[in-house]
Amino acid sequence: MAVGTKDLASNQLRGLDDTKLADELKKAKEELFNLRFQSATGQLDNHGRLRAVKRDIARIYTEMRERELGIGSAPVPEPEPVVTDTKADKKAKKADKAEDKADKAEKKAKKADKADKADKADKEADA
């Protein structure tokens, strides 16, 4: 969000939560500092920008004060909908678990077969 533009209108500020509002205030103050520095060194091209940033800072302070007094309020996050498992979902999960167990059992059996074959080969080599 650019500071000192229409993006920082009061309606936009009302949609921000307290932490984002504080972040915007910090950005605006930093920009005002930089603009004042440019003005002092004679590098500032647009003097109207100083005025716009000061107004943005005033808007932010106003919104913060309104919230403090209870006139305005921070936006309330919408609660996430509760997801309920249907019978079909539960059956699918159960089937997936059964498949996983079967896969693990197959892997274990293959590993055991390899070990048995290796043991037989060792015995034959010894004999």
C-alpha positions in Angstrom: 0.0 0.0 0.0 1.5 3.3 -1.1 1.6 6.0 1.5 0.1 9.4 0.6 -2.2 8.1 -2.0 -5.8 7.1 -2.4 -4.8 3.6 -1.3 -4.6 4.9 2.3 -8.2 6.2 2.5 -10.2 6.0 5.7 -12.2 3.0 4.4 -9.0 1.1 3.7 -7.7 1.9 7.2 -10.8 0.6 8.8 -10.2 -2.7 7.1 -6.7 -3.1 8.6 -6.1 -4.8 12.0 -4.1 -3.1 14.7 -0.7 -4.5 13.8 -1.0 -3.6 10.1 -2.2 -0.2 11.1 0.9 0.3 13.2 3.0 -1.0 10.3 1.4 1.6 8.0 2.1 4.3 10.6 5.8 3.3 10.8 6.1 3.3 7.0 4.4 6.8 6.8 6.7 8.2 9.4 9.8 6.8 7.7 8.6 8.3 4.4 8.0 11.7 6.1 11.5 11.6 7.5 13.0 10.9 4.1 10.9 13.6 2.5 12.0 16.2 5.1 15.6 15.1 4.5 15.2 15.6 0.8 13.6 19.0 1.3 16.5 20.1 3.6 19.1 19.1 1.0 17.1 20.6 -1.9 16.4 17.3 -3.6 12.7 17.2 -3.1 10.8 17.5 -6.4 7.2 17.3 -5.2 6.5 19.4 -2.1 2.9 18.3 -2.1 4.0 14.9 -1.1 5.0 16.2 2.3 1.4 17.4 2.9 -0.1 14.1 1.7 2.1 12.0 4.0 1.3 14.2 7.0 -2.4 13.7 6.2 -2.0 10.0 6.0 -0.3 10.0 9.4 -3.2 12.0 10.8 -5.7 9.5 9.3 -3.9 6.6 10.9 -3.7 8.3 14.3 -7.4 9.1 14.0 -8.3 5.5 13.3 -6.2 4.3 16.2 -7.8 6.8 18.5 -11.3 5.9 17.4 -10.6 2.2 18.2 -9.1 3.2 21.5 -12.3 5.1 22.4 -14.6 2.4 21.1 -16.0 4.5 18.3 -14.5 2.3 15.6 -13.4 -1.3 15.8 -10.8 -3.5 14.3 -12.1 -6.0 11.7 -13.1 -9.3 13.3 -11.5 -12.3 11.6 -14.2 -14.7 10.3 -14.1 -18.1 12.1 -13.1 -21.0 10.0 -15.9 -23.4 9.2 -16.1 -26.6 11.2 -15.4 -29.6 9.0 -17.4 -32.7 9.9 -16.4 -36.0 8.6 -19.1 -37.8 6.7 -19.5 -41.6 6.8 -18.0 -41.9 3.3 -15.0 -39.9 4.4 -14.5 -42.1 7.4 -14.8 -45.3 5.2 -12.3 -43.9 2.7 -9.8 -43.1 5.5 -10.2 -46.6 6.9 -9.7 -48.2 3.5 -6.5 -46.1 3.0 -5.2 -47.2 6.4 -5.9 -50.8 5.5 -4.0 -50.4 2.1 -1.0 -48.9 3.9 -0.9 -51.8 6.3 -1.1 -54.3 3.5 1.8 -52.5 1.7 3.9 -52.5 4.8 3.2 -56.2 5.3 4.2 -57.0 1.7 7.5 -55.0 2.0 8.2 -56.9 5.2 7.6 -60.2 3.6 9.9 -59.4 0.6 12.6 -58.3 3.0 12.3 -61.6 5.0 12.4 -63.6 1.7 15.6 -61.8 0.7 17.1 -62.6 4.1 16.1 -66.2 3.8 17.6 -66.5 0.4 20.8 -64.9 1.6 21.0 -67.3 4.5 20.5 -70.3 2.2 23.2 -69.0 -0.1 25.6 -68.6 2.8 24.9 -72.2 4.0 25.4 -73.6 0.5 28.7 -71.7 0.2 29.8 -73.1 3.6 29.0 -76.7 2.6 
